[in-house]
Amino acid sequence: MKLKLTSLEKKWILYDVGNSAFTLMVSTIFPIYFNFLAGNAGISDVDYLAYWGYATSICTLLVALLGPTLGAVADTKNYKKVIFAAAMGIGVLGCIVLGFLSSWIWFLVIFVIAKTGYSASLVFYDAMLTDVTVPERMDTVSSHGYAWGYIGSCIPFIVCLVIVLGSGSMGIGMQTAMILAFVITALWWLCSSIPLLKSYRQKYFSDSGEHVVRESFRRLGHTFMELKKDKRILLFLLAFFFYIDGVYTVIDMATAYGQALGLDSTGLLLALLVTQIVAFPSVLIFSRMIKKIAPEKVITVCIAAYFCIAVYAYWLDSQLDFWILAVAVGLFQGTVQALSRSYYAKIIPAEKSGEYFGIYDICGKGASVLGTALVSFMSQVTGSINIGVSTLAVMFFVGLILFRFAVRADAPKKV
């Protein structure tokens, strides 16, 4: 039976289309522009990659501190949409400001602020999944979010790519081209958010009475105590921490990695565009497969595939190798993200989705601190970028083992 999405589900999916444009810019044009600014300041390729990784890690730490607390507050009636809008607004404004900067240091500072706002908005966006659909539809709706996010984000990205790469023939400077690219991305993100902001209503919430903040902290402490007792959720979060850190490190540092290896910028951008295009049908195909194959098995296959991708990165030294890696990532990236989100949404209490997804996001989009720091550190210590990136294989291996333990812990409770 073909799934027919509801109006609210479509508007929730549309936000994925908007924020994914920012994600694509962060993984492509942002690091290339930062490389341009850093190169003008005399910074080496290895240090450039390391500084970019450290900046991403700082974003992680900020979201790790803010996510669970704000998530707990957002579980109070009518608070989730307000905090979501504020975080999204910070990200959009930061994206616009980035285009006007010519100092590499200030670029990194504003990047940290913008990406923190983006990552924080995703805590509440993911938590909205329990309000916009029902458990039996979560796998499919979550998959559609990532699928349409990947293909939809290509529209502003292609426009920005034409402007940046064709700036000379258009008679405009690089600075002007970057301003236009960042503004276009920010407006696309903002406009895609409006339908959800207008229609979303919080169905599940906790009553905090008059003392919202104090009660939210109390609930958050209680939630952490519950995690110790719920082996299923705890093991999943531990597994998720390792394998999704690796996934997002690949996303955050792919272009920086290729740039540091000296690969052609245009080829890198086109390869990552192919990743988005490949991811669209791949996620939808896998979402249909889960009607016959358990989502846990599909997640396992995706993690194992990423382990092989990380190992392959050790030998990467040409444009062709990067294209092969880009296609391989596209096949599994969206699926492991989508099914992990819906799997988690189904095993947590709906009325505590904000605080639980705050904890989830420590291990997710805003929490790739271990992966980026590991790649940056190993690259500098060994002097080899390939060794630095290939060490991510360890994270995928640990994540795979822990996830299988989580599935076994969950198995006896299934009917």
GUVEX-772188 format. One line per 2 residues: number of its first residue (from 1); their letters; for each residue x, y, z of N, C-alpha, C. Coordinates in steps of 0.1 Angstrom, whole numbers. Layout:
REM residues N
NUM	A	X Y Z X Y Z X Y Z ~ ...
This chain:
REM residues 415
1	MK	8 -12 0 0 0 0 9 13 0 ~ 6 22 -9 14 34 -10 11 44 1
3	LK	21 49 7 20 59 18 15 72 12 ~ 5 78 18 1 92 14 4 101 26
5	LT	13 110 24 18 119 35 7 129 38 ~ 5 132 51 -4 142 55 2 156 53
7	SL	-6 166 54 -2 180 52 9 184 62 ~ 7 180 74 17 183 85 30 176 83
9	EK	29 163 78 41 155 76 49 161 64 ~ 42 166 54 49 173 43 56 186 47
11	KW	50 193 56 56 206 61 68 203 70 ~ 67 192 77 79 187 86 90 183 76
13	IL	87 176 66 97 172 56 104 184 49 ~ 95 194 47 100 206 40 111 213 47
15	YD	111 212 61 122 218 68 135 211 66 ~ 134 198 64 146 191 60 152 196 47
17	VG	143 199 38 148 205 25 155 218 27 ~ 150 226 37 156 239 39 169 238 47
19	NS	170 231 58 182 230 66 193 222 59 ~ 189 213 50 199 205 43 207 214 33
21	AF	201 225 29 209 234 20 221 240 28 ~ 218 243 41 229 248 49 240 237 51
23	TL	235 224 54 244 213 56 253 211 44 ~ 247 212 32 255 210 19 265 221 17
25	MV	261 233 21 271 244 20 282 242 30 ~ 279 238 42 289 236 52 300 225 48
27	ST	295 215 41 304 204 37 311 207 23 ~ 307 218 16 313 220 3 319 234 2
29	IF	311 244 0 316 258 -3 322 264 9 ~ 317 262 21 322 268 33 337 265 35
31	PI	341 252 35 355 249 37 364 254 26 ~ 359 254 14 367 259 2 370 274 4
33	YF	359 282 9 361 296 11 371 298 23 ~ 369 290 33 378 291 45 392 288 40
35	NF	394 278 32 407 275 26 413 287 19 ~ 405 294 12 409 306 5 414 317 14
37	LA	406 319 25 409 329 35 422 325 43 ~ 423 312 47 434 307 54 447 307 46
39	GN	445 304 33 457 304 24 463 318 23 ~ 454 328 22 459 342 22 466 346 34
41	AG	463 339 45 469 342 58 482 334 60 ~ 485 325 51 498 317 52 496 304 60
43	IS	484 299 62 482 287 70 484 275 61 ~ 491 265 66 494 252 58 481 244 56
45	DV	482 234 47 471 226 44 467 217 56 ~ 477 211 63 474 203 74 468 211 86
47	DY	473 223 88 467 232 99 453 236 95 ~ 451 239 82 438 243 77 428 232 80
49	LA	431 220 77 422 209 80 419 208 95 ~ 430 209 103 429 208 117 420 219 123
51	YW	422 232 119 414 243 124 400 241 121 ~ 397 236 109 383 234 105 377 223 114
53	GY	384 213 116 379 202 125 377 207 139 ~ 386 215 144 385 220 158 373 229 159
55	AT	370 237 149 358 246 149 346 238 150 ~ 345 227 142 334 218 142 332 211 156
57	SI	343 208 162 343 202 175 337 211 186 ~ 340 224 185 335 234 194 320 235 193
59	CT	315 234 181 300 234 179 294 222 186 ~ 301 211 185 297 199 192 295 201 207
61	LL	306 207 213 306 209 227 294 218 232 ~ 292 229 224 282 238 227 268 232 227
63	VA	265 224 216 252 217 215 251 206 226 ~ 262 200 229 262 190 240 258 196 253
65	LL	262 208 256 258 215 268 244 221 267 ~ 240 226 256 227 233 255 216 223 251
67	GP	219 213 243 208 204 238 199 198 248 ~ 204 190 258 195 184 267 187 194 276
69	TL	194 205 280 187 215 288 176 221 281 ~ 179 226 269 168 233 261 157 223 257
71	GA	162 210 254 152 200 251 142 197 262 ~ 147 198 274 138 196 286 129 207 287
73	VA	133 220 285 125 231 286 114 230 274 ~ 118 226 263 110 225 251 98 215 253
75	DT	100 205 262 89 196 265 78 202 272 ~ 79 214 277 69 221 284 59 226 273
77	KN	46 226 276 36 229 266 38 243 259 ~ 38 242 245 40 254 236 54 260 236
79	YK	64 253 242 77 259 242 86 253 230 ~ 82 242 226 91 235 216 92 243 203
81	KV	81 249 198 82 257 186 89 270 188 ~ 88 276 199 94 289 202 109 287 202
83	IF	114 277 209 129 275 210 134 270 196 ~ 127 262 189 131 258 176 132 270 167
85	AA	123 279 167 123 291 159 135 300 162 ~ 138 301 175 150 310 179 163 304 174
87	AM	165 290 176 177 284 172 179 285 156 ~ 168 283 149 168 284 135 172 298 131
89	GI	166 308 137 169 322 134 184 325 136 ~ 190 320 146 204 323 149 212 317 137
91	GV	209 305 133 216 298 122 215 306 109 ~ 202 310 106 200 318 94 208 331 93
93	LG	207 338 104 214 351 105 229 349 104 ~ 234 339 111 249 336 111 253 333 96
95	CI	245 325 89 248 322 75 249 334 67 ~ 241 344 69 241 356 61 254 364 64
97	VL	257 365 77 269 373 81 282 367 76 ~ 283 354 74 295 347 70 300 352 56
99	GF	290 356 48 294 360 34 301 374 34 ~ 300 381 45 306 395 45 319 395 52
101	LS	325 383 56 337 383 64 349 380 55 ~ 360 386 58 373 383 50 384 378 60
103	SW	382 378 73 391 373 82 389 358 85 ~ 399 350 84 397 336 87 393 333 101
105	IW	398 341 110 395 338 124 380 342 127 ~ 375 353 122 361 357 124 352 348 117
107	FL	357 343 105 348 334 98 346 321 106 ~ 356 316 113 355 304 121 345 307 133
109	VI	347 319 139 338 323 151 324 323 147 ~ 320 330 136 306 331 132 301 318 127
111	FV	310 310 121 306 296 116 302 288 128 ~ 310 289 139 306 281 151 292 285 157
113	IA	289 298 157 276 303 161 265 299 152 ~ 267 300 139 257 296 129 254 281 130
115	KT	265 273 130 263 258 130 257 254 144 ~ 260 261 154 254 257 167 239 260 167
117	GY	235 271 161 221 274 159 214 264 151 ~ 220 260 140 215 249 131 213 236 138
119	SA	224 232 145 224 219 152 213 219 163 ~ 212 230 171 202 231 181 188 230 176
121	SL	186 237 164 172 236 158 168 222 155 ~ 178 213 151 176 199 148 172 191 160
123	VF	176 195 172 172 188 184 156 189 185 ~ 151 200 183 136 202 184 129 197 171
125	YD	135 199 160 129 193 148 128 178 148 ~ 138 171 152 137 157 154 127 153 164
127	AM	126 160 175 117 157 186 102 160 181 ~ 100 168 171 87 170 165 81 158 158
129	LT	90 149 155 85 137 148 74 129 155 ~ 75 129 168 65 122 176 52 130 176
131	DV	52 143 173 40 151 172 33 151 158 ~ 41 149 148 36 151 134 31 138 128
133	TV	35 126 134 31 113 128 29 103 139 ~ 26 91 135 24 80 145 35 70 144
135	PE	38 62 154 49 53 154 51 44 142 ~ 39 38 137 40 29 125 44 36 112
137	RM	44 49 112 47 57 100 61 64 101 ~ 67 63 113 79 71 116 91 67 107
139	DT	93 54 104 104 50 95 103 57 82 ~ 91 56 76 89 61 63 89 76 62
141	VS	83 83 72 83 98 72 97 103 74 ~ 104 97 84 118 101 86 127 99 74
143	SH	125 88 67 132 86 54 129 96 43 ~ 116 99 42 112 109 32 119 123 36
145	GY	120 126 49 126 138 53 141 139 47 ~ 148 129 50 162 129 45 163 128 30
147	AW	154 120 23 155 119 9 152 132 2 ~ 141 139 6 138 151 -1 147 162 4
149	GY	153 161 15 163 171 20 175 170 11 ~ 179 158 7 191 157 -1 189 162 -15
151	IG	178 159 -21 175 163 -35 171 178 -35 ~ 163 182 -25 159 196 -25 170 206 -23
153	SC	180 202 -15 191 211 -12 200 213 -24 ~ 198 205 -34 206 206 -46 202 219 -54
155	IP	190 223 -53 185 235 -60 192 248 -57 ~ 192 252 -44 200 264 -41 215 262 -42
157	FI	220 249 -40 234 247 -41 239 248 -55 ~ 231 244 -65 235 245 -79 236 260 -83
159	VC	226 268 -78 226 282 -81 238 289 -75 ~ 241 285 -62 253 291 -56 266 286 -62
161	LV	266 274 -67 278 269 -74 281 276 -87 ~ 270 279 -94 272 287 -107 277 301 -104
163	IV	272 307 -93 276 320 -90 291 321 -85 ~ 295 311 -77 308 311 -71 318 307 -82
165	LG	316 297 -90 325 292 -100 325 301 -112 ~ 314 308 -115 313 317 -126 314 332 -123
167	SG	319 335 -111 320 349 -107 328 357 -116 ~ 339 352 -121 348 359 -130 341 363 -143
169	SM	334 353 -149 327 356 -162 315 365 -160 ~ 310 366 -148 298 374 -145 303 388 -141
171	GI	316 390 -140 321 403 -137 320 407 -122 ~ 319 398 -113 318 401 -99 330 394 -92
173	GM	334 399 -80 345 394 -73 341 382 -64 ~ 351 375 -59 348 363 -50 340 367 -38
175	QT	343 379 -32 336 383 -20 321 385 -23 ~ 318 391 -34 304 394 -38 297 380 -41
177	AM	304 371 -47 298 358 -50 295 351 -38 ~ 304 351 -28 301 344 -15 290 351 -8
179	IL	289 364 -8 277 370 -1 264 365 -7 ~ 263 365 -21 251 360 -27 248 345 -24
181	AF	259 337 -23 257 323 -21 252 321 -6 ~ 257 328 3 253 326 17 239 332 19
183	VI	236 343 13 222 349 14 212 340 8 ~ 215 334 -4 205 325 -10 203 313 -2
185	TA	213 307 4 212 295 13 203 299 25 ~ 206 310 31 199 314 43 184 317 40
187	LW	181 323 29 167 326 26 159 313 22 ~ 166 304 16 160 291 12 156 283 25
189	WL	166 284 35 164 277 48 152 284 55 ~ 152 297 55 141 304 63 128 302 56
191	CS	127 303 43 114 301 37 108 287 38 ~ 117 277 39 113 263 40 108 260 54
193	SI	111 269 64 107 267 78 93 273 81 ~ 89 283 73 77 290 76 64 281 76
195	PL	62 272 67 50 263 67 49 255 80 ~ 61 249 85 61 241 97 58 250 109
197	LK	64 262 109 61 271 121 47 275 122 ~ 40 276 110 26 281 110 17 269 114
199	SY	20 257 111 11 246 113 13 237 125 ~ 26 237 130 29 227 140 23 230 154
201	RQ	17 220 160 12 221 174 17 210 182 ~ 22 213 194 28 203 203 17 194 209
203	KY	17 181 206 7 172 211 12 166 225 ~ 24 163 226 30 156 238 38 166 245
205	FS	36 167 258 44 176 266 43 172 281 ~ 52 178 289 52 176 303 47 189 310
207	DS	39 188 320 34 200 327 44 205 338 ~ 50 217 335 60 222 345 55 233 354
209	GE	42 236 353 36 246 361 42 259 359 ~ 44 267 370 49 281 368 65 281 368
211	HV	71 271 373 86 270 374 91 262 363 ~ 91 267 351 94 260 339 109 255 339
213	VR	118 264 341 132 260 340 136 251 351 ~ 132 254 364 135 245 375 130 231 373
215	ES	117 230 369 111 217 367 117 210 355 ~ 121 217 345 128 211 334 141 204 338
217	FR	149 211 346 161 205 351 158 193 360 ~ 148 193 367 144 182 376 140 170 367
219	RL	133 172 356 129 162 347 141 156 340 ~ 150 165 336 162 161 329 170 151 337
221	GH	172 155 350 179 146 359 172 133 361 ~ 159 133 361 151 120 362 153 112 349
223	TF	154 119 338 156 111 325 169 104 325 ~ 180 111 330 193 105 330 193 93 339
225	ME	186 93 350 184 82 359 177 70 352 ~ 167 74 344 159 64 337 168 57 326
227	LK	177 64 320 186 59 310 195 47 316 ~ 199 49 328 207 38 335 199 25 336
229	KD	186 26 337 178 14 339 173 8 326 ~ 172 17 316 167 12 303 179 8 294
231	KR	183 -5 294 194 -10 287 193 -8 272 ~ 181 -9 267 178 -8 253 182 6 248
233	IL	177 17 254 180 30 250 194 34 252 ~ 200 30 264 214 33 267 224 27 257
235	LF	222 14 254 231 8 244 230 14 231 ~ 217 17 227 215 24 214 223 37 213
237	LL	221 45 224 228 58 224 243 57 223 ~ 249 47 230 263 45 230 268 41 216
239	AF	260 32 210 263 28 196 262 39 186 ~ 251 47 188 248 58 179 260 69 181
241	FF	265 71 193 275 80 195 287 77 186 ~ 291 64 185 303 61 178 300 61 163
243	YI	290 54 158 288 53 143 283 66 137 ~ 275 74 144 270 86 137 280 97 138
245	DG	289 97 148 300 106 149 309 104 136 ~ 311 92 133 319 89 121 312 94 108
247	VY	299 92 107 291 96 96 292 112 94 ~ 289 119 105 289 133 104 303 139 103
249	TV	313 132 107 327 137 105 330 136 90 ~ 325 126 83 327 124 69 320 136 62
251	ID	308 139 66 300 150 60 307 163 62 ~ 311 166 75 317 179 78 331 181 72
253	MA	338 171 70 352 173 66 356 167 52 ~ 346 163 44 348 157 31 355 166 22
255	TA	350 178 20 356 188 11 369 193 16 ~ 370 195 30 383 200 36 394 189 33
257	YG	389 176 34 399 165 32 404 165 18 ~ 395 167 8 399 167 -6 407 179 -9
259	QA	404 191 -3 412 203 -5 426 201 0 ~ 427 195 12 440 193 18 449 183 10
261	LG	442 174 3 450 165 -6 454 171 -19 ~ 449 184 -21 452 191 -33 444 188 -45
263	LD	432 182 -43 423 178 -54 416 190 -59 ~ 412 190 -72 405 201 -79 392 205 -72
265	ST	390 218 -69 378 222 -62 365 219 -69 ~ 365 222 -82 353 220 -90 349 205 -90
267	GL	359 197 -92 356 182 -92 351 178 -78 ~ 356 183 -67 351 180 -54 337 183 -52
269	LL	333 196 -56 320 200 -55 310 192 -63 ~ 314 189 -75 305 181 -83 303 167 -78
271	AL	314 161 -72 313 148 -66 304 148 -54 ~ 304 158 -46 295 159 -35 281 162 -39
273	LV	279 168 -50 266 170 -56 260 157 -60 ~ 269 148 -65 265 135 -69 260 127 -57
275	TQ	267 129 -46 264 122 -33 249 125 -29 ~ 245 138 -31 231 142 -28 222 135 -37
277	IV	225 135 -50 216 129 -60 214 114 -58 ~ 226 107 -55 225 93 -52 217 90 -40
279	AF	219 98 -30 212 96 -17 197 96 -18 ~ 191 105 -27 177 106 -28 170 93 -31
281	PS	173 86 -43 166 73 -45 170 62 -35 ~ 183 63 -30 188 53 -21 179 52 -8
283	VL	177 64 -3 169 64 10 155 59 7 ~ 149 63 -4 135 59 -7 134 44 -9
285	IF	144 38 -16 145 24 -18 146 16 -5 ~ 155 21 3 157 14 16 144 16 25
287	SR	137 27 24 125 29 32 114 19 27 ~ 114 15 15 104 5 10 109 -9 15
289	MI	122 -11 15 127 -24 20 124 -27 34 ~ 123 -17 43 120 -20 57 106 -25 59
291	KK	98 -26 49 84 -32 51 86 -47 51 ~ 97 -52 45 100 -66 45 112 -70 53
293	IA	121 -60 55 133 -63 63 133 -54 75 ~ 137 -59 87 137 -51 99 146 -39 98
295	PE	142 -27 103 151 -15 102 165 -18 109 ~ 165 -26 119 177 -29 126 188 -35 117
297	KV	183 -44 108 192 -51 98 198 -41 88 ~ 189 -32 84 193 -22 74 204 -12 80
299	IT	201 -8 93 211 0 100 224 -7 101 ~ 224 -20 104 236 -28 105 244 -28 92
301	VC	237 -30 81 244 -30 68 250 -16 65 ~ 243 -5 68 249 8 66 261 11 74
303	IA	261 7 87 273 9 95 285 1 90 ~ 283 -11 86 293 -20 80 299 -13 67
305	AY	290 -8 59 294 -1 47 303 11 50 ~ 299 18 60 308 30 64 321 26 69
307	FC	322 14 76 335 9 80 344 7 68 ~ 338 1 57 346 -2 45 350 12 38
309	IA	341 22 39 344 35 33 356 41 40 ~ 356 40 53 367 46 61 380 40 58
311	VY	380 26 56 392 19 53 397 23 39 ~ 388 24 30 391 28 16 398 42 16
313	AY	394 51 25 399 65 25 415 65 27 ~ 420 54 32 435 54 35 443 54 21
315	WL	437 49 11 444 48 -2 439 59 -12 ~ 430 68 -7 425 79 -16 436 89 -19
317	DS	439 91 -32 448 101 -36 446 107 -50 ~ 434 104 -55 430 109 -69 416 114 -69
319	QL	412 122 -79 399 127 -81 389 115 -83 ~ 393 104 -90 385 93 -93 382 86 -80
321	DF	392 84 -71 390 78 -58 379 86 -50 ~ 380 99 -50 371 107 -43 357 106 -48
323	WI	355 104 -61 342 102 -67 336 89 -63 ~ 344 79 -63 340 65 -58 335 66 -44
325	LA	343 73 -36 339 75 -21 326 83 -20 ~ 324 93 -28 312 101 -28 300 93 -31
327	VA	301 85 -41 289 77 -45 286 67 -34 ~ 296 60 -28 295 51 -18 288 57 -6
329	VG	292 69 -2 286 76 9 271 79 6 ~ 268 83 -6 255 86 -10 245 74 -8
331	LF	250 62 -11 242 50 -10 237 48 4 ~ 245 51 15 241 47 28 239 59 38
333	QG	244 71 35 243 82 44 229 85 49 ~ 220 88 40 207 92 44 199 81 51
335	TV	201 69 47 194 58 53 198 56 67 ~ 211 56 70 215 54 84 210 65 93
337	QA	209 77 88 204 89 95 189 88 98 ~ 182 85 87 167 84 88 163 73 97
339	LS	168 61 95 163 50 103 168 50 118 ~ 179 57 120 184 58 134 174 68 141
341	RS	170 79 135 161 88 141 148 82 144 ~ 142 75 134 129 69 137 129 57 147
343	YY	140 50 146 142 38 156 142 44 170 ~ 149 55 172 150 61 185 137 67 189
345	AK	130 74 180 117 80 183 107 70 188 ~ 108 57 183 98 47 187 101 41 200
347	II	113 42 206 116 36 218 117 45 230 ~ 114 58 228 115 68 239 100 73 242
349	PA	98 78 254 85 83 258 82 96 250 ~ 70 96 243 67 107 234 66 120 241
351	EK	61 120 254 60 133 261 73 139 266 ~ 84 131 264 97 136 268 106 136 256
353	SG	100 138 244 108 137 232 119 148 231 ~ 116 160 236 125 171 236 138 168 243
355	EY	137 164 256 149 161 264 156 148 259 ~ 148 138 254 155 126 249 162 129 236
357	FG	156 138 228 164 141 215 175 151 218 ~ 174 158 229 186 166 233 198 158 236
359	IY	195 146 243 206 137 246 210 130 233 ~ 200 127 225 203 120 212 213 129 203
361	DI	210 142 204 218 151 195 232 153 200 ~ 234 150 213 248 150 218 256 140 210
363	CG	250 129 206 256 118 199 255 120 184 ~ 247 130 180 244 131 166 249 143 158
365	KG	240 150 152 244 161 143 253 172 149 ~ 250 175 162 258 185 168 269 180 176
367	AS	272 167 175 281 161 185 292 152 178 ~ 298 157 167 308 149 161 322 153 166
369	VL	323 156 179 335 161 185 346 150 184 ~ 343 138 188 353 128 188 359 125 174
371	GT	350 124 164 354 121 151 363 132 145 ~ 358 145 145 366 156 140 379 158 147
373	AL	379 157 160 391 159 168 401 148 165 ~ 396 135 164 404 124 161 411 125 147
375	VS	404 129 137 409 131 124 420 142 124 ~ 416 154 131 425 165 131 438 161 139
377	FM	437 155 150 448 151 158 457 141 151 ~ 451 131 145 460 120 139 466 126 126
379	SQ	460 135 119 466 141 107 478 149 111 ~ 477 157 122 488 165 126 500 156 132
381	VT	496 146 140 506 138 146 514 129 136 ~ 507 124 126 513 115 117 518 123 104
383	GS	513 135 102 516 142 90 509 137 78 ~ 500 127 80 493 121 69 478 123 70
385	IN	472 130 60 457 132 61 450 119 59 ~ 455 110 51 449 97 48 448 89 61
387	IG	458 88 69 458 81 81 448 87 91 ~ 447 100 91 438 107 100 423 103 97
389	VS	420 103 84 406 100 80 403 86 82 ~ 412 77 79 410 62 79 408 57 94
391	TL	412 65 104 411 61 118 396 61 122 ~ 387 67 113 373 66 116 367 52 115
393	AV	375 43 109 370 29 108 369 23 122 ~ 377 28 132 376 23 145 363 26 151
395	MF	358 39 149 345 43 154 334 35 149 ~ 334 32 136 323 25 130 323 10 135
397	FV	335 5 137 336 -9 142 330 -10 156 ~ 334 0 165 328 0 179 313 2 178
399	GL	309 12 170 294 14 169 286 3 164 ~ 292 -5 155 285 -17 150 283 -27 161
401	IL	294 -30 168 293 -40 179 283 -36 190 ~ 283 -23 194 274 -18 204 259 -18 199
403	FR	257 -15 186 244 -15 180 238 -29 181 ~ 246 -39 177 241 -53 178 237 -57 192
405	FA	245 -52 202 241 -55 216 228 -48 219 ~ 226 -36 214 213 -29 216 201 -36 210
407	VR	203 -42 198 192 -49 192 189 -62 200 ~ 199 -68 205 197 -80 213 189 -77 226
409	AD	193 -65 232 186 -61 244 171 -58 241 ~ 168 -53 229 155 -50 225 146 -62 221
411	AP	153 -72 216 146 -83 210 136 -90 219 ~ 139 -93 231 129 -100 240 116 -92 242
413	KK	117 -79 240 105 -71 243 96 -70 231 ~ 100 -75 219 92 -74 207 82 -85 207
415	V	71 -82 200 60 -92 199 58 -95 185
